[in-house]
């Protein structure tokens, strides 16, 4: 897991603990990266199954 992926994972984890799903704008602001870079990092986390999006409950699952 890269530093950016680890940072995004922690942001999503910490925000979801309080029942708030972070938006792309939240992730951009907190990481200082552009949208394309943030989206790619989230896709990498999803493809590695570090994160799983539960569509029914509309929340993140963590492995």
N, C-alpha and C positions, 0 to 999 in steps of 0.2 A: 504494500500500500504506500503510495507516495505521500509526501508531506501535505499536499493540497487535499488529497483524498481523505487523509486522516483528520485534517482540520474540518472538512465538510461533514464527515461522519460525526464528529463530536458536536458540531453546531446542530445538526439534525437531531441527534440523540438528546442533547440538552433541551432544545426547544420543544421536542415532542413529549418530554416528561411533563410539561405543563399544558399538554393538549393543544399546542400551536404548531401547525406544520409550516416550516419556513418556506417563503416564496423564493423564486430565483433572485428577485431584488434584494431580499434579506441576505442570501448567500453571497451575492455580488458585493454588497456593502460590507459584510463581515470579513470577507476574504481579500477584498481589494482587487479581484480579478474580473475579467470581462465575461459576458454571458456565455460565449462559446466555450471558454475554458471551464467554467463552472458546470455547464451541461455535460461536457465530456467527462469530467471527473465523476459526476453523479452516474452517468452511464457506465463508467468503469466499475464503480461500486456495485451497481445492479448486476452487471455481467459476472462479476466475481462472487456474487451472492453474499456480499457483506451487508447489503441492505435489501429488503424486500418490501415492495409496496402492496399493501392489502387493499384491493380496490373496493371490496364490500364495506369494510370498516373505515376506509379512507384514512389509513394511518400507516406509519412505517413499522416494520418488524426488523429486529436487529439479531444478527447471528453472532 
